[in-house]
Amino acid sequence: MISLRTSFADFATAFTEVVDFVPYEDSLKQLARERYKAYRVAGFNLNTATWK
């Protein structure tokens, strides 16, 4: 699943992989951090990457 949401998608657990983007704007980064925590609690194996 490619997530463009600002909040955790409860249905994400139906997928084996989720791609979630972290925006450049600070307020949106905070929302991304909250999603990251929610994915971890949901049991996802998390990997991060930086694109240039």
PyMOL commands that set and color helices and strands:
alter all, ss='L'
color gray80, all
select helices_A, chain A and resi 10-14+26-41
alter helices_A, ss='H'
color red, helices_A
select strands_A, chain A and resi 2-3+19-20
alter strands_A, ss='S'
color yellow, strands_A
deselect
rebuild
show_as cartoon
